[in-house]
Each structure stands twice: as C-alpha cells, then as structure tokens.
Amino acid sequence: MPFDSTERVAAWFRDEAAQFGIKPLMLNVALNTMRFAHGDQRFKVGYATLDGALEVADPDRLRRRVLKGFGYYRRTGLGMLELSN
C-alpha cells in the first residue's frame, strides 16, 4: 500500500483535493485489506476508505475524476467514489 498510516492518506487527500475538483470539509480515513484468490494465486491488496463531507469546487474536474477513478487499484474495483447528499 502506498501509504502506511491514516494520517498520510488524509494528508495526501487534502493536498490533492483541488486537482480532483473538491474541498474536504470533514474527513475520516480507515486502512483496510482486501484478500482474494484467483486460480491458484492468492492476492492481498491494501487500500484506504475515506468518509466525510466535501464541497465541490470545480464540477468539471470532479466529473472527470468520477469517470476515471482514484488511485493505483482502479482495476481491482477500488478507487471508486460514492457521492450522496
């Protein structure tokens, strides 16, 4: 996993938020691990879950990021974004 602590994930998210078109207002980070088997191989993927509140600062940038995903593990189904109001 690129980040080994919730503090590092939160700092990265706050630092990069503008390029995603958002402004974090509240943030909670949890580190998780997804384990699965494919054929004879076993995989372990570390990831972070971010919950909180944000303000949309640039709708076009956010739209592009929602379509593209976040982070390194988009191909495994991670890096998804769920927005609700």
PDB file of N, CA, C and O in Angstrom:
ATOM      1  N   MET A   1       0.852  -1.180   0.000  1.00  0.00           N
ATOM      2  CA  MET A   1       0.000   0.000   0.000  1.00  0.00           C
ATOM      3  C   MET A   1       0.891   1.234   0.000  1.00  0.00           C
ATOM      4  O   MET A   1       1.854   1.295   0.765  1.00  0.00           O
ATOM      5  N   PRO A   2       0.591   2.213  -0.839  1.00  0.00           N
ATOM      6  CA  PRO A   2       1.447   3.391  -0.918  1.00  0.00           C
ATOM      7  C   PRO A   2       1.547   4.168   0.393  1.00  0.00           C
ATOM      8  O   PRO A   2       2.588   4.767   0.667  1.00  0.00           O
ATOM      9  N   PHE A   3       0.502   4.174   1.204  1.00  0.00           N
ATOM     10  CA  PHE A   3       0.506   4.915   2.464  1.00  0.00           C
ATOM     11  C   PHE A   3       0.318   3.938   3.617  1.00  0.00           C
ATOM     12  O   PHE A   3      -0.545   3.062   3.560  1.00  0.00           O
ATOM     13  N   ASP A   4       1.123   4.090   4.657  1.00  0.00           N
ATOM     14  CA  ASP A   4       1.082   3.140   5.761  1.00  0.00           C
ATOM     15  C   ASP A   4       0.384   3.666   7.007  1.00  0.00           C
ATOM     16  O   ASP A   4       0.406   3.014   8.050  1.00  0.00           O
ATOM     17  N   SER A   5      -0.236   4.841   6.908  1.00  0.00           N
ATOM     18  CA  SER A   5      -0.967   5.375   8.062  1.00  0.00           C
ATOM     19  C   SER A   5      -2.146   6.213   7.591  1.00  0.00           C
ATOM     20  O   SER A   5      -2.144   6.752   6.485  1.00  0.00           O
ATOM     21  N   THR A   6      -3.148   6.311   8.450  1.00  0.00           N
ATOM     22  CA  THR A   6      -4.315   7.121   8.106  1.00  0.00           C
ATOM     23  C   THR A   6      -3.937   8.589   7.968  1.00  0.00           C
ATOM     24  O   THR A   6      -4.531   9.310   7.167  1.00  0.00           O
ATOM     25  N   GLU A   7      -2.954   9.035   8.741  1.00  0.00           N
ATOM     26  CA  GLU A   7      -2.517  10.440   8.667  1.00  0.00           C
ATOM     27  C   GLU A   7      -1.910  10.757   7.296  1.00  0.00           C
ATOM     28  O   GLU A   7      -2.149  11.829   6.741  1.00  0.00           O
ATOM     29  N   ARG A   8      -1.126   9.819   6.754  1.00  0.00           N
ATOM     30  CA  ARG A   8      -0.512  10.041   5.439  1.00  0.00           C
ATOM     31  C   ARG A   8      -1.570  10.059   4.335  1.00  0.00           C
ATOM     32  O   ARG A   8      -1.481  10.855   3.400  1.00  0.00           O
ATOM     33  N   VAL A   9      -2.567   9.185   4.442  1.00  0.00           N
ATOM     34  CA  VAL A   9      -3.650   9.172   3.460  1.00  0.00           C
ATOM     35  C   VAL A   9      -4.422  10.488   3.525  1.00  0.00           C
ATOM     36  O   VAL A   9      -4.700  11.096   2.492  1.00  0.00           O
ATOM     37  N   ALA A  10      -4.765  10.924   4.727  1.00  0.00           N
ATOM     38  CA  ALA A  10      -5.517  12.178   4.902  1.00  0.00           C
ATOM     39  C   ALA A  10      -4.718  13.363   4.370  1.00  0.00           C
ATOM     40  O   ALA A  10      -5.283  14.243   3.720  1.00  0.00           O
ATOM     41  N   ALA A  11      -3.416  13.400   4.634  1.00  0.00           N
ATOM     42  CA  ALA A  11      -2.575  14.500   4.144  1.00  0.00           C
ATOM     43  C   ALA A  11      -2.532  14.496   2.617  1.00  0.00           C
ATOM     44  O   ALA A  11      -2.637  15.546   1.985  1.00  0.00           O
ATOM     45  N   TRP A  12      -2.378  13.304   2.029  1.00  0.00           N
ATOM     46  CA  TRP A  12      -2.377  13.205   0.564  1.00  0.00           C
ATOM     47  C   TRP A  12      -3.697  13.713  -0.015  1.00  0.00           C
ATOM     48  O   TRP A  12      -3.705  14.476  -0.981  1.00  0.00           O
ATOM     49  N   PHE A  13      -4.810  13.286   0.581  1.00  0.00           N
ATOM     50  CA  PHE A  13      -6.116  13.676   0.064  1.00  0.00           C
ATOM     51  C   PHE A  13      -6.320  15.183   0.161  1.00  0.00           C
ATOM     52  O   PHE A  13      -6.804  15.811  -0.781  1.00  0.00           O
ATOM     53  N   ARG A  14      -5.953  15.752   1.285  1.00  0.00           N
ATOM     54  CA  ARG A  14      -6.095  17.211   1.440  1.00  0.00           C
ATOM     55  C   ARG A  14      -5.203  17.967   0.459  1.00  0.00           C
ATOM     56  O   ARG A  14      -5.616  18.976  -0.113  1.00  0.00           O
ATOM     57  N   ASP A  15      -3.971  17.473   0.265  1.00  0.00           N
ATOM     58  CA  ASP A  15      -3.033  18.129  -0.655  1.00  0.00           C
ATOM     59  C   ASP A  15      -3.486  18.039  -2.111  1.00  0.00           C
ATOM     60  O   ASP A  15      -3.261  18.969  -2.886  1.00  0.00           O
ATOM     61  N   GLU A  16      -4.121  16.929  -2.489  1.00  0.00           N
ATOM     62  CA  GLU A  16      -4.508  16.691  -3.883  1.00  0.00           C
ATOM     63  C   GLU A  16      -5.959  17.053  -4.188  1.00  0.00           C
ATOM     64  O   GLU A  16      -6.371  16.989  -5.346  1.00  0.00           O
ATOM     65  N   ALA A  17      -6.726  17.424  -3.197  1.00  0.00           N
ATOM     66  CA  ALA A  17      -8.167  17.641  -3.368  1.00  0.00           C
ATOM     67  C   ALA A  17      -8.498  18.635  -4.479  1.00  0.00           C
ATOM     68  O   ALA A  17      -9.445  18.417  -5.234  1.00  0.00           O
ATOM     69  N   ALA A  18      -7.746  19.707  -4.589  1.00  0.00           N
ATOM     70  CA  ALA A  18      -8.046  20.734  -5.597  1.00  0.00           C
ATOM     71  C   ALA A  18      -7.977  20.153  -7.006  1.00  0.00           C
ATOM     72  O   ALA A  18      -8.794  20.501  -7.858  1.00  0.00           O
ATOM     73  N   GLN A  19      -7.008  19.273  -7.259  1.00  0.00           N
ATOM     74  CA  GLN A  19      -6.929  18.695  -8.599  1.00  0.00           C
ATOM     75  C   GLN A  19      -8.084  17.742  -8.890  1.00  0.00           C
ATOM     76  O   GLN A  19      -8.368  17.446 -10.050  1.00  0.00           O
ATOM     77  N   PHE A  20      -8.754  17.257  -7.833  1.00  0.00           N
ATOM     78  CA  PHE A  20      -9.938  16.421  -8.002  1.00  0.00           C
ATOM     79  C   PHE A  20     -11.211  17.261  -8.113  1.00  0.00           C
ATOM     80  O   PHE A  20     -12.287  16.720  -8.369  1.00  0.00           O
ATOM     81  N   GLY A  21     -11.101  18.576  -7.923  1.00  0.00           N
ATOM     82  CA  GLY A  21     -12.253  19.458  -8.015  1.00  0.00           C
ATOM     83  C   GLY A  21     -13.058  19.556  -6.736  1.00  0.00           C
ATOM     84  O   GLY A  21     -14.224  19.949  -6.764  1.00  0.00           O
ATOM     85  N   ILE A  22     -12.441  19.199  -5.598  1.00  0.00           N
ATOM     86  CA  ILE A  22     -13.171  19.206  -4.327  1.00  0.00           C
ATOM     87  C   ILE A  22     -12.383  19.924  -3.243  1.00  0.00           C
ATOM     88  O   ILE A  22     -11.181  20.162  -3.365  1.00  0.00           O
ATOM     89  N   LYS A  23     -13.109  20.263  -2.171  1.00  0.00           N
ATOM     90  CA  LYS A  23     -12.513  20.846  -0.976  1.00  0.00           C
ATOM     91  C   LYS A  23     -13.022  20.028   0.210  1.00  0.00           C
ATOM     92  O   LYS A  23     -14.213  20.081   0.518  1.00  0.00           O
ATOM     93  N   PRO A  24     -12.136  19.261   0.892  1.00  0.00           N
ATOM     94  CA  PRO A  24     -12.587  18.477   2.045  1.00  0.00           C
ATOM     95  C   PRO A  24     -13.025  19.382   3.197  1.00  0.00           C
ATOM     96  O   PRO A  24     -12.339  20.347   3.534  1.00  0.00           O
ATOM     97  N   LEU A  25     -14.161  19.066   3.789  1.00  0.00           N
ATOM     98  CA  LEU A  25     -14.660  19.794   4.953  1.00  0.00           C
ATOM     99  C   LEU A  25     -14.473  18.967   6.222  1.00  0.00           C
ATOM    100  O   LEU A  25     -14.072  19.499   7.257  1.00  0.00           O
ATOM    101  N   MET A  26     -14.760  17.673   6.146  1.00  0.00           N
ATOM    102  CA  MET A  26     -14.542  16.711   7.239  1.00  0.00           C
ATOM    103  C   MET A  26     -14.024  15.442   6.600  1.00  0.00           C
ATOM    104  O   MET A  26     -14.418  15.095   5.486  1.00  0.00           O
ATOM    105  N   LEU A  27     -13.125  14.735   7.311  1.00  0.00           N
ATOM    106  CA  LEU A  27     -12.525  13.556   6.714  1.00  0.00           C
ATOM    107  C   LEU A  27     -12.217  12.509   7.780  1.00  0.00           C
ATOM    108  O   LEU A  27     -11.656  12.820   8.830  1.00  0.00           O
ATOM    109  N   ASN A  28     -12.590  11.273   7.495  1.00  0.00           N
ATOM    110  CA  ASN A  28     -12.253  10.136   8.340  1.00  0.00           C
ATOM    111  C   ASN A  28     -11.633   9.078   7.436  1.00  0.00           C
ATOM    112  O   ASN A  28     -12.211   8.728   6.407  1.00  0.00           O
ATOM    113  N   VAL A  29     -10.457   8.563   7.811  1.00  0.00           N
ATOM    114  CA  VAL A  29      -9.736   7.590   6.993  1.00  0.00           C
ATOM    115  C   VAL A  29      -9.599   6.280   7.759  1.00  0.00           C
ATOM    116  O   VAL A  29      -9.291   6.276   8.951  1.00  0.00           O
ATOM    117  N   ALA A  30      -9.829   5.168   7.064  1.00  0.00           N
ATOM    118  CA  ALA A  30      -9.610   3.834   7.628  1.00  0.00           C
ATOM    119  C   ALA A  30      -8.782   3.025   6.633  1.00  0.00           C
ATOM    120  O   ALA A  30      -9.036   3.069   5.429  1.00  0.00           O
ATOM    121  N   LEU A  31      -7.790   2.287   7.135  1.00  0.00           N
ATOM    122  CA  LEU A  31      -6.988   1.399   6.295  1.00  0.00           C
ATOM    123  C   LEU A  31      -7.614   0.013   6.315  1.00  0.00           C
ATOM    124  O   LEU A  31      -8.036  -0.468   7.367  1.00  0.00           O
ATOM    125  N   ASN A  32      -7.674  -0.624   5.158  1.00  0.00           N
ATOM    126  CA  ASN A  32      -8.312  -1.931   5.010  1.00  0.00           C
ATOM    127  C   ASN A  32      -7.452  -2.836   4.137  1.00  0.00           C
ATOM    128  O   ASN A  32      -6.505  -2.378   3.498  1.00  0.00           O
ATOM    129  N   THR A  33      -7.784  -4.113   4.114  1.00  0.00           N
ATOM    130  CA  THR A  33      -7.111  -5.070   3.248  1.00  0.00           C
ATOM    131  C   THR A  33      -8.156  -5.945   2.569  1.00  0.00           C
ATOM    132  O   THR A  33      -9.064  -6.468   3.215  1.00  0.00           O
ATOM    133  N   MET A  34      -8.012  -6.091   1.267  1.00  0.00           N
ATOM    134  CA  MET A  34      -8.875  -6.988   0.505  1.00  0.00           C
ATOM    135  C   MET A  34      -8.036  -8.223   0.162  1.00  0.00           C
ATOM    136  O   MET A  34      -6.945  -8.096  -0.393  1.00  0.00           O
ATOM    137  N   ARG A  35      -8.537  -9.395   0.485  1.00  0.00           N
ATOM    138  CA  ARG A  35      -7.863 -10.648   0.170  1.00  0.00           C
ATOM    139  C   ARG A  35      -8.765 -11.462  -0.750  1.00  0.00           C
ATOM    140  O   ARG A  35      -9.977 -11.533  -0.547  1.00  0.00           O
ATOM    141  N   PHE A  36      -8.165 -12.069  -1.753  1.00  0.00           N
ATOM    142  CA  PHE A  36      -8.949 -12.898  -2.658  1.00  0.00           C
ATOM    143  C   PHE A  36      -8.037 -13.872  -3.387  1.00  0.00           C
ATOM    144  O   PHE A  36      -6.822 -13.682  -3.447  1.00  0.00           O
ATOM    145  N   ALA A  37      -8.629 -14.899  -3.930  1.00  0.00           N
ATOM    146  CA  ALA A  37      -7.903 -15.887  -4.713  1.00  0.00           C
ATOM    147  C   ALA A  37      -8.379 -15.816  -6.154  1.00  0.00           C
ATOM    148  O   ALA A  37      -9.552 -15.565  -6.432  1.00  0.00           O
ATOM    149  N   HIS A  38      -7.446 -16.042  -7.054  1.00  0.00           N
ATOM    150  CA  HIS A  38      -7.769 -16.126  -8.479  1.00  0.00           C
ATOM    151  C   HIS A  38      -6.965 -17.299  -9.019  1.00  0.00           C
ATOM    152  O   HIS A  38      -5.738 -17.240  -9.105  1.00  0.00           O
ATOM    153  N   GLY A  39      -7.664 -18.356  -9.379  1.00  0.00           N
ATOM    154  CA  GLY A  39      -6.962 -19.575  -9.767  1.00  0.00           C
ATOM    155  C   GLY A  39      -6.210 -20.121  -8.562  1.00  0.00           C
ATOM    156  O   GLY A  39      -6.788 -20.281  -7.486  1.00  0.00           O
ATOM    157  N   ASP A  40      -4.935 -20.405  -8.734  1.00  0.00           N
ATOM    158  CA  ASP A  40      -4.108 -20.917  -7.647  1.00  0.00           C
ATOM    159  C   ASP A  40      -3.387 -19.822  -6.882  1.00  0.00           C
ATOM    160  O   ASP A  40      -2.655 -20.109  -5.934  1.00  0.00           O
ATOM    161  N   GLN A  41      -3.581 -18.586  -7.274  1.00  0.00           N
ATOM    162  CA  GLN A  41      -2.873 -17.479  -6.628  1.00  0.00           C
ATOM    163  C   GLN A  41      -3.760 -16.776  -5.617  1.00  0.00           C
ATOM    164  O   GLN A  41      -4.971 -16.655  -5.799  1.00  0.00           O
ATOM    165  N   ARG A  42      -3.130 -16.317  -4.552  1.00  0.00           N
ATOM    166  CA  ARG A  42      -3.814 -15.522  -3.532  1.00  0.00           C
ATOM    167  C   ARG A  42      -3.271 -14.102  -3.606  1.00  0.00           C
ATOM    168  O   ARG A  42      -2.074 -13.889  -3.801  1.00  0.00           O
ATOM    169  N   PHE A  43      -4.168 -13.136  -3.447  1.00  0.00           N
ATOM    170  CA  PHE A  43      -3.787 -11.731  -3.530  1.00  0.00           C
ATOM    171  C   PHE A  43      -4.194 -11.009  -2.259  1.00  0.00           C
ATOM    172  O   PHE A  43      -5.178 -11.366  -1.611  1.00  0.00           O
ATOM    173  N   LYS A  44      -3.433 -10.002  -1.919  1.00  0.00           N
ATOM    174  CA  LYS A  44      -3.709  -9.147  -0.759  1.00  0.00           C
ATOM    175  C   LYS A  44      -3.459  -7.711  -1.213  1.00  0.00           C
ATOM    176  O   LYS A  44      -2.346  -7.360  -1.605  1.00  0.00           O
ATOM    177  N   VAL A  45      -4.495  -6.891  -1.156  1.00  0.00           N
ATOM    178  CA  VAL A  45      -4.410  -5.505  -1.622  1.00  0.00           C
ATOM    179  C   VAL A  45      -4.798  -4.580  -0.472  1.00  0.00           C
ATOM    180  O   VAL A  45      -5.920  -4.639   0.030  1.00  0.00           O
ATOM    181  N   GLY A  46      -3.875  -3.738  -0.066  1.00  0.00           N
ATOM    182  CA  GLY A  46      -4.180  -2.739   0.957  1.00  0.00           C
ATOM    183  C   GLY A  46      -4.839  -1.528   0.316  1.00  0.00           C
ATOM    184  O   GLY A  46      -4.474  -1.124  -0.789  1.00  0.00           O
ATOM    185  N   TYR A  47      -5.799  -0.959   1.007  1.00  0.00           N
ATOM    186  CA  TYR A  47      -6.476   0.232   0.495  1.00  0.00           C
ATOM    187  C   TYR A  47      -7.007   1.069   1.649  1.00  0.00           C
ATOM    188  O   TYR A  47      -7.061   0.615   2.792  1.00  0.00           O
ATOM    189  N   ALA A  48      -7.390   2.275   1.336  1.00  0.00           N
ATOM    190  CA  ALA A  48      -7.949   3.189   2.335  1.00  0.00           C
ATOM    191  C   ALA A  48      -9.385   3.532   1.954  1.00  0.00           C
ATOM    192  O   ALA A  48      -9.723   3.642   0.776  1.00  0.00           O
ATOM    193  N   THR A  49     -10.211   3.698   2.966  1.00  0.00           N
ATOM    194  CA  THR A  49     -11.574   4.179   2.791  1.00  0.00           C
ATOM    195  C   THR A  49     -11.648   5.563   3.418  1.00  0.00           C
ATOM    196  O   THR A  49     -11.257   5.758   4.569  1.00  0.00           O
ATOM    197  N   LEU A  50     -12.151   6.516   2.652  1.00  0.00           N
ATOM    198  CA  LEU A  50     -12.287   7.888   3.134  1.00  0.00           C
ATOM    199  C   LEU A  50     -13.767   8.234   3.199  1.00  0.00           C
ATOM    200  O   LEU A  50     -14.480   8.118   2.202  1.00  0.00           O
ATOM    201  N   ASP A  51     -14.222   8.654   4.360  1.00  0.00           N
ATOM    202  CA  ASP A  51     -15.601   9.106   4.558  1.00  0.00           C
ATOM    203  C   ASP A  51     -15.541  10.534   5.057  1.00  0.00           C
ATOM    204  O   ASP A  51     -14.602  10.920   5.753  1.00  0.00           O
ATOM    205  N   GLY A  52     -16.539  11.311   4.704  1.00  0.00           N
ATOM    206  CA  GLY A  52     -16.572  12.670   5.212  1.00  0.00           C
ATOM    207  C   GLY A  52     -17.504  13.547   4.405  1.00  0.00           C
ATOM    208  O   GLY A  52     -18.426  13.070   3.743  1.00  0.00           O
ATOM    209  N   ALA A  53     -17.244  14.824   4.477  1.00  0.00           N
ATOM    210  CA  ALA A  53     -18.031  15.823   3.752  1.00  0.00           C
ATOM    211  C   ALA A  53     -17.070  16.642   2.914  1.00  0.00           C
ATOM    212  O   ALA A  53     -15.947  16.927   3.330  1.00  0.00           O
ATOM    213  N   LEU A  54     -17.526  17.015   1.728  1.00  0.00           N
ATOM    214  CA  LEU A  54     -16.700  17.836   0.859  1.00  0.00           C
ATOM    215  C   LEU A  54     -17.555  18.858   0.131  1.00  0.00           C
ATOM    216  O   LEU A  54     -18.777  18.738   0.049  1.00  0.00           O
ATOM    217  N   GLU A  55     -16.882  19.851  -0.387  1.00  0.00           N
ATOM    218  CA  GLU A  55     -17.518  20.890  -1.196  1.00  0.00           C
ATOM    219  C   GLU A  55     -17.009  20.723  -2.612  1.00  0.00           C
ATOM    220  O   GLU A  55     -15.809  20.545  -2.822  1.00  0.00           O
ATOM    221  N   VAL A  56     -17.909  20.779  -3.590  1.00  0.00           N
ATOM    222  CA  VAL A  56     -17.490  20.706  -4.983  1.00  0.00           C
ATOM    223  C   VAL A  56     -16.952  22.079  -5.380  1.00  0.00           C
ATOM    224  O   VAL A  56     -17.693  23.061  -5.420  1.00  0.00           O
ATOM    225  N   ALA A  57     -15.662  22.130  -5.669  1.00  0.00           N
ATOM    226  CA  ALA A  57     -15.011  23.386  -6.023  1.00  0.00           C
ATOM    227  C   ALA A  57     -14.939  23.580  -7.535  1.00  0.00           C
ATOM    228  O   ALA A  57     -14.984  24.712  -8.018  1.00  0.00           O
ATOM    229  N   ASP A  58     -14.827  22.481  -8.286  1.00  0.00           N
ATOM    230  CA  ASP A  58     -14.733  22.534  -9.749  1.00  0.00           C
ATOM    231  C   ASP A  58     -15.493  21.334 -10.312  1.00  0.00           C
ATOM    232  O   ASP A  58     -14.945  20.233 -10.371  1.00  0.00           O
ATOM    233  N   PRO A  59     -16.738  21.529 -10.723  1.00  0.00           N
ATOM    234  CA  PRO A  59     -17.569  20.409 -11.185  1.00  0.00           C
ATOM    235  C   PRO A  59     -16.964  19.632 -12.352  1.00  0.00           C
ATOM    236  O   PRO A  59     -17.113  18.412 -12.406  1.00  0.00           O
ATOM    237  N   ASP A  60     -16.296  20.291 -13.276  1.00  0.00           N
ATOM    238  CA  ASP A  60     -15.712  19.580 -14.415  1.00  0.00           C
ATOM    239  C   ASP A  60     -14.572  18.665 -13.986  1.00  0.00           C
ATOM    240  O   ASP A  60     -14.475  17.533 -14.459  1.00  0.00           O
ATOM    241  N   ARG A  61     -13.711  19.145 -13.094  1.00  0.00           N
ATOM    242  CA  ARG A  61     -12.626  18.290 -12.590  1.00  0.00           C
ATOM    243  C   ARG A  61     -13.178  17.096 -11.819  1.00  0.00           C
ATOM    244  O   ARG A  61     -12.689  15.976 -11.969  1.00  0.00           O
ATOM    245  N   LEU A  62     -14.185  17.331 -11.003  1.00  0.00           N
ATOM    246  CA  LEU A  62     -14.781  16.239 -10.243  1.00  0.00           C
ATOM    247  C   LEU A  62     -15.415  15.220 -11.188  1.00  0.00           C
ATOM    248  O   LEU A  62     -15.265  14.015 -10.983  1.00  0.00           O
ATOM    249  N   ARG A  63     -16.106  15.674 -12.196  1.00  0.00           N
ATOM    250  CA  ARG A  63     -16.748  14.777 -13.159  1.00  0.00           C
ATOM    251  C   ARG A  63     -15.700  13.879 -13.828  1.00  0.00           C
ATOM    252  O   ARG A  63     -15.908  12.673 -13.961  1.00  0.00           O
ATOM    253  N   ARG A  64     -14.579  14.468 -14.247  1.00  0.00           N
ATOM    254  CA  ARG A  64     -13.515  13.672 -14.872  1.00  0.00           C
ATOM    255  C   ARG A  64     -12.973  12.624 -13.900  1.00  0.00           C
ATOM    256  O   ARG A  64     -12.719  11.487 -14.298  1.00  0.00           O
ATOM    257  N   ARG A  65     -12.793  12.997 -12.633  1.00  0.00           N
ATOM    258  CA  ARG A  65     -12.248  12.067 -11.647  1.00  0.00           C
ATOM    259  C   ARG A  65     -13.239  10.953 -11.328  1.00  0.00           C
ATOM    260  O   ARG A  65     -12.835   9.806 -11.131  1.00  0.00           O
ATOM    261  N   VAL A  66     -14.520  11.273 -11.275  1.00  0.00           N
ATOM    262  CA  VAL A  66     -15.529  10.244 -11.018  1.00  0.00           C
ATOM    263  C   VAL A  66     -15.507   9.217 -12.154  1.00  0.00           C
ATOM    264  O   VAL A  66     -15.623   8.016 -11.908  1.00  0.00           O
ATOM    265  N   LEU A  67     -15.361   9.681 -13.381  1.00  0.00           N
ATOM    266  CA  LEU A  67     -15.326   8.766 -14.526  1.00  0.00           C
ATOM    267  C   LEU A  67     -14.039   7.949 -14.564  1.00  0.00           C
ATOM    268  O   LEU A  67     -14.059   6.788 -14.973  1.00  0.00           O
ATOM    269  N   LYS A  68     -12.924   8.537 -14.143  1.00  0.00           N
ATOM    270  CA  LYS A  68     -11.616   7.875 -14.204  1.00  0.00           C
ATOM    271  C   LYS A  68     -11.332   7.006 -12.983  1.00  0.00           C
ATOM    272  O   LYS A  68     -10.720   5.947 -13.122  1.00  0.00           O
ATOM    273  N   GLY A  69     -11.755   7.419 -11.800  1.00  0.00           N
ATOM    274  CA  GLY A  69     -11.455   6.712 -10.557  1.00  0.00           C
ATOM    275  C   GLY A  69     -10.275   7.344  -9.840  1.00  0.00           C
ATOM    276  O   GLY A  69      -9.680   8.307 -10.323  1.00  0.00           O
ATOM    277  N   PHE A  70      -9.945   6.785  -8.679  1.00  0.00           N
ATOM    278  CA  PHE A  70      -8.875   7.297  -7.827  1.00  0.00           C
ATOM    279  C   PHE A  70      -7.852   6.197  -7.579  1.00  0.00           C
ATOM    280  O   PHE A  70      -8.218   5.030  -7.441  1.00  0.00           O
ATOM    281  N   GLY A  71      -6.603   6.549  -7.523  1.00  0.00           N
ATOM    282  CA  GLY A  71      -5.566   5.670  -7.000  1.00  0.00           C
ATOM    283  C   GLY A  71      -5.075   4.574  -7.921  1.00  0.00           C
ATOM    284  O   GLY A  71      -5.451   4.487  -9.090  1.00  0.00           O
ATOM    285  N   TYR A  72      -4.215   3.735  -7.347  1.00  0.00           N
ATOM    286  CA  TYR A  72      -3.492   2.720  -8.096  1.00  0.00           C
ATOM    287  C   TYR A  72      -4.310   1.475  -8.414  1.00  0.00           C
ATOM    288  O   TYR A  72      -4.009   0.778  -9.384  1.00  0.00           O
ATOM    289  N   TYR A  73      -5.330   1.180  -7.625  1.00  0.00           N
ATOM    290  CA  TYR A  73      -6.001  -0.105  -7.747  1.00  0.00           C
ATOM    291  C   TYR A  73      -7.370  -0.014  -8.405  1.00  0.00           C
ATOM    292  O   TYR A  73      -8.268  -0.789  -8.076  1.00  0.00           O
ATOM    293  N   ARG A  74      -7.535   0.918  -9.324  1.00  0.00           N
ATOM    294  CA  ARG A  74      -8.822   1.059 -10.004  1.00  0.00           C
ATOM    295  C   ARG A  74      -9.236  -0.232 -10.714  1.00  0.00           C
ATOM    296  O   ARG A  74     -10.424  -0.550 -10.767  1.00  0.00           O
ATOM    297  N   ARG A  75      -8.287  -0.965 -11.249  1.00  0.00           N
ATOM    298  CA  ARG A  75      -8.608  -2.188 -11.996  1.00  0.00           C
ATOM    299  C   ARG A  75      -9.154  -3.292 -11.104  1.00  0.00           C
ATOM    300  O   ARG A  75      -9.813  -4.205 -11.604  1.00  0.00           O
ATOM    301  N   THR A  76      -8.905  -3.240  -9.814  1.00  0.00           N
ATOM    302  CA  THR A  76      -9.424  -4.266  -8.914  1.00  0.00           C
ATOM    303  C   THR A  76     -10.770  -3.865  -8.322  1.00  0.00           C
ATOM    304  O   THR A  76     -11.312  -4.586  -7.484  1.00  0.00           O
ATOM    305  N   GLY A  77     -11.316  -2.735  -8.741  1.00  0.00           N
ATOM    306  CA  GLY A  77     -12.611  -2.296  -8.230  1.00  0.00           C
ATOM    307  C   GLY A  77     -12.469  -1.307  -7.081  1.00  0.00           C
ATOM    308  O   GLY A  77     -13.468  -0.820  -6.552  1.00  0.00           O
ATOM    309  N   LEU A  78     -11.243  -1.011  -6.697  1.00  0.00           N
ATOM    310  CA  LEU A  78     -11.012   0.016  -5.685  1.00  0.00           C
ATOM    311  C   LEU A  78     -10.827   1.342  -6.406  1.00  0.00           C
ATOM    312  O   LEU A  78     -10.679   1.368  -7.628  1.00  0.00           O
ATOM    313  N   GLY A  79     -10.833   2.421  -5.678  1.00  0.00           N
ATOM    314  CA  GLY A  79     -10.708   3.718  -6.320  1.00  0.00           C
ATOM    315  C   GLY A  79     -12.050   4.255  -6.770  1.00  0.00           C
ATOM    316  O   GLY A  79     -12.114   5.209  -7.546  1.00  0.00           O
ATOM    317  N   MET A  80     -13.120   3.650  -6.290  1.00  0.00           N
ATOM    318  CA  MET A  80     -14.458   4.117  -6.629  1.00  0.00           C
ATOM    319  C   MET A  80     -14.861   5.243  -5.693  1.00  0.00           C
ATOM    320  O   MET A  80     -14.341   5.376  -4.585  1.00  0.00           O
ATOM    321  N   LEU A  81     -15.772   6.022  -6.153  1.00  0.00           N
ATOM    322  CA  LEU A  81     -16.246   7.159  -5.374  1.00  0.00           C
ATOM    323  C   LEU A  81     -17.764   7.088  -5.304  1.00  0.00           C
ATOM    324  O   LEU A  81     -18.440   6.957  -6.324  1.00  0.00           O
ATOM    325  N   GLU A  82     -18.283   7.175  -4.101  1.00  0.00           N
ATOM    326  CA  GLU A  82     -19.730   7.217  -3.913  1.00  0.00           C
ATOM    327  C   GLU A  82     -20.063   8.572  -3.335  1.00  0.00           C
ATOM    328  O   GLU A  82     -19.533   8.954  -2.291  1.00  0.00           O
ATOM    329  N   LEU A  83     -20.929   9.296  -3.999  1.00  0.00           N
ATOM    330  CA  LEU A  83     -21.345  10.616  -3.536  1.00  0.00           C
ATOM    331  C   LEU A  83     -22.813  10.571  -3.140  1.00  0.00           C
ATOM    332  O   LEU A  83     -23.639   9.984  -3.838  1.00  0.00           O
ATOM    333  N   SER A  84     -23.124  11.192  -2.025  1.00  0.00           N
ATOM    334  CA  SER A  84     -24.513  11.314  -1.599  1.00  0.00           C
ATOM    335  C   SER A  84     -24.689  12.654  -0.903  1.00  0.00           C
ATOM    336  O   SER A  84     -23.718  13.261  -0.453  1.00  0.00           O
ATOM    337  N   ASN A  85     -25.916  13.106  -0.818  1.00  0.00           N
ATOM    338  CA  ASN A  85     -26.156  14.375  -0.132  1.00  0.00           C
ATOM    339  C   ASN A  85     -27.112  14.200   1.013  1.00  0.00           C
ATOM    340  O   ASN A  85     -27.430  15.167   1.705  1.00  0.00           O
TER     341      ASN A  85
END
